[in-house]
Amino acid sequence: MMKTKKRLLLIVMILVISSSLLATGCGNKEKSANKEPDQAAPAQKYTMKLGTVEAVESVKHQACVMFKEKVEKATNGNLTVELYPASQLGNARAQVEAVQMNTQQAALVPNSNYVSFFPPASITDMPYLFPSREITYKVMDGKVGEEYFKAYESTGIHVLTMWESGFKQLTGNFEITKPEDFQGKKMRVMENPVLIAQFKALGASAIPINYSETYNSLQQKVVDGQENPMMSIYDMKFQEVQKCMAISDHGWLPLVFGINKDWWDDLPQEYQAALKQSADECRDWLRQAIAKEEREAIIPAFEKSGMKIIVLTQEQKDAFAAKIKEPTQNALIGMMDDQGKVLLDKLTTEVENASR
């Protein structure tokens, strides 16, 4: 009888202990199931200082504002774009150097300002390289264009894409209808051997002057004329200090959207994608906006101001091309290494193929 009682007591104790352990286990599982999930770590914040030399009133600055809005929306505000237009961060060359040092993360400046760092940047300055807007975009938006952008990375700068100011036209305090009209004239240029060779071939003196100082130089007759797309001429009010504009379409003026390479490489891939998509969308919008403004607003405004507009015929354009093409090409080839020459061959071949 005593043994039976002991066995019963032992069984009861085992059952109690087992129940207790089971209850404890269930309790832990329930607590684990109801436990508050760990809060996600806050996303890292990034700031891009984007500098330009463009006037605040310009359509190019409008495109920058649009870019800022798109990027910040796509990244939920984790990548902030700070805009510094109108040379607030210095002239174009100074901004390229600042991007290299990462004191500003990005700059949108004309390609000629890269020439001293990357000579093939001057390929797109070749007069009459691109016969039309359509062919320009077909080539530069394609595989060869991407290869060309990639080559800029030797400067420590990643080229996101290229925007534009449009096709360049010639202005002067003299009528422009033929190459001989430039004989003895003083022409403002960007500091670029190809552009200097272009005006020397026309018999003019080529004087490098910063973009922001061009108006005063024209007004004070330091120079007699200059070249720029209509949009830039209009934004800088050069029509106030120039008597004539020849619509020559002799050169495309791209704006290099350059970003510090190390800063770019440190970005999450989804932020890189947001920057690229936003830049391409704004590039396409800008192209259409420039073409529309040139046609509907700028030419009428020039005519109203008293500036004489001369639309060069194809025969007249051919006369300019015959005079300047070989000297400018020689200047370009003379400043490039083998890699640059390969890029030139690829781009010119692609233009020829796209023109067929």
N, C-alpha and C positions, 0 to 999 in steps of 0.2 A: 504493500500500500504506500509506504514511504517513497519507494522508488518511482512509483507511478506519479505521485505528486511532484517529485523533483523533475521528472520528464516533462510534465505539463507546464511547470514553471519555466523550464528552459525554453520550451516551444513558444510560450507567451512572450518571453524576453526577446527571442529572435524575431518574432513577428513585430514587436514594438520597434525594435532597432531598425528593421527593414522598412517599416512604414515611415519612420523618421527620415531615413536616408532617401527614400523615394520622394517624400514630400520636399525635402531640401533640394533634390535634383530638379523636381518640377518647378520649384520656386525659382531656381537659377535660370532655367530656360525661359520662364515667363518674364523674368526681369530683363533677360537678354533680348527677348523679342520686343519688349516695350521700351527698350533703351533708346534715348534720343540719338539719332545718327550724328556722327561727327560733322561739324560744319565745314564746307569746302573752303579751302584756303583762298583768300582774296586774290584775284588775278593781278599779275604784275602790271604796273603802269609804265607807259612809254610816252615820251614827248619828242615830236619832230619839229625842229625849227626850220621852216622852209622860207628861203629868201629869194627874191627876184629883183630885177631892175625895172619892172613894169609899173606904170602909173596906176594909182588906185582906181582911176576912172576907166581903165582899159578893160576890154573884153577878156584879155588874158588874166587879169586879176579876178574877174568874175569866175573864170574857170578854176582858179585856185581856191576861191571861196566854196565853190561847188565840190571840189576835191576834198577839202577839209570836212565838209558836212557828210559826205559819203563815207569817208574813212572812219570818222568818229561814230557814225551810226553802225557801221559794219563790225566795229570792235567793241560796241557797248560802252564807248567812252574811255576804254582802257588805253587807246592810242590817241593822244591829243596832237593836233597839228596847229602850230603857231605860225601865222603868216607875217612876213616882213617884206612888204612891197617897196617899190620906189627907192631902191638902193639903200634902205635903212641899215643893212648889214655891210655896206661897202659896195664898191663897183664889182662888176661881174668877175673879173680875175680874182679879186680878194675873196669873193665868196667861194670860188672853186677851191682856193687854198684852205679856206675855213672848213669846207666839207672834208677835205683830205685830213685835217687835224681833228675833225669831229667837234669843233666848237660850234658849228651848226650842222645839223644832220643832213640837210638837203638844200639844193639850189636849182633853180630853173633859169638857165641863162643861155644865150646864143652859143652854138658849138664852137665858134672861132675863139672863144675864151679858153678852150682846152688845148689849142694848138701847141703851145709851148710845153705842155705836159704830155701830149699825145698827138703827134703830127698827123696821123690819119684822120683826126677830127676835121681836117680841112678838106677831105674828099667831097663832102657835101657842099663846099663853097665853090666847087668847080662851075664856072659859068656855062649855062646851057647843058648841064649834065642831065637834068630832068626835063623832058619836053612838055609835061603837063602835070596838074595836080593828081589826076587819076593814076598815072604811072608812078609818080612819087610815092603815093600811099600804098600801091600794090607791092612795090619793091621794099619799102621800109617797114611795112607791117608783116612782111614774110620772113622766110627762113634766113635769107642773106642779111636782112636788116637786123634780125636777132643776133646773128653772128657778129655783125658790126658793133652792136651795143656791148656784147660780151667782151670785145677787145678793149674797151675803155677801162676794164677792171685793173689794167696795169697801172693806172693812176691811183688806185686805192678807192675808186668810186664805182658803185654799181649803177648802171643806167637802167632806170625803170622803164622808160619809153622816151620818145621824142615828141614834144608838142611843136608848135610852129608860130611864126609871126606872119607867114604867108610867103609869096614870091616877091623878090626885090624889084624895085623900080628905081629909075635914075631921076634925080632932081638937080636943078641948078639955077643960077641967076642968068642963064643963057638958054637959048633954044637947043633942044637935043633931038636931032634927026639922023645923024651920021657920026661915025667914029671921029672924024676930023674936028667935030665941035668941041672936043675935050682938049685939043692942043693948047698947051700952056696954062691950063686951068689947075686950080688946087682943090683936091677932093679929099673929104674926110673918109677914113676907113677904120675898121677894126684892126688891131695889131696882128696881122695875118699875112704871111708872105704871098699867098695866092691872090688875095685881094689887092695887095700892093702891086703885084705883077700885072694885075688886070688893068689898073689905071695907068701904070707906066706904059703898057702896050698901046694905050690910047693917046699917049703924048702928054699925060697930065702928071702933076706931082701928087703922090699919095701921102697924106698926113694922118697918122694914127691919133685919134682923139677919143676920150671916153664918151660913151653914149650920153651920159647925163650932162656933158659939157658941149654937146654938138650944137644945140640951139644958139647959145651965146657965140660960138665960133662962126656960125653962119651969119648971125646978126651983125657981128663986128667985122665980117668979111675976112676973117682969118683963113677961111676956105670958101670956095665958090659953089660947092655942091656936095652931094653925098648920095649914098644908096641905102635904101631900106624898104621893107614892105609898106604898103599903103597904111596899114593899121598902125605901124610904129610912127610913120610920118604924121599921121593924124593925132595920135596920142601925145606926141611931143610938140605938136603945133608948128612943124617945120614949114607948113604952107604960108605961115606969116612972114617967113624970111627967105622964101624961094619963089622965083617967078614962073618956073616951068617944071612939069613932071612928064617924063617919057615912060609910058607903060611898055616896059621892055621884057618883063618876066624872065630876066636873065639868070636868076639864081634863087634857089629855095633857102629860106632861113629857118633852120630847125632850132628849137629850144631844147637843150639837153636836160632831162629830169634826172639829175644825179643825186645819189644817196651814199653816204659814207659806207664803205663795204663792210667793215667790222660791225657797225651798228646794225646794218641790214642782216648780216649773218646771225646775229644774236636774237633776232625777232622770232617768235613762234611762226610756224609755217602758215597758220591761218591768217596771221596779221600781214605776212608778206603777200598772200593771195589777195587780201582786202586792198592793200596799197596798189597792187598791179591792176586789179579790175577797176578800181576807182580812177586810176590814172588813164587807163585806156578809154574808159567811158567819157571822161572829161576831154581827152584828146579829140575824140570823134565829134563831140559837141562843139569844141572850139573851132575845128576845121569848117564846119557848116556856118557857125556864127561869123567867122572872118569873111568867108566868101559872100555871105548875105550883106554884111555891113559895107564891104568894099563896093558892092553893086548898088545898094539902095541908099546909103548914107554918105560914105566917104567921098566918092567922086563928085556927087552934087555939092558937097560942102567945099571941096577944093575949088570947083568952078565958081561958086558963090564968092569965095574969098578973092577971086581974081587970078588964081593960078591957071596958067595955060596947060591944058592936058593934050598930049600928043600920043596917039596910039600907034606904035610902030607896026609897020606891015611885016609880014614874014620875010620879005626881001631885005628890009632894013635890019631886022634881027639877025639874019644870016650874015650881013655885012659886019655887024659887031662881033658875031661868033668867029668869023674868019680872022678877025684882027686879034682877038684875045685868047682863043682856045689853046693854041700851041704854047704861048708864053706862060699861061697859068698852069698848064699841065706840066711843063718843065719845072716850074717852081715847086709844084706839089711833089713830083717824083724826087726832086733833089733833096727834099727834107724828110723823106720817109725811108725806113728800113725795109727789109724783104717782106716782113709781115704786112706792112702798110701797102706795099705794092700788090700783094696777093689780094688784100681787101679791095683795093681799087679795081683790079681786074674782075673780081667777083661782082662788084656793084655795077660796073659799066656793062658787063655781060648780061646781068639780070635786067638792066634798063633796056638794053637792046632786045632781049627776049620779050619783055613786057610791051614793047613798042610795036611788035609785029601784029 
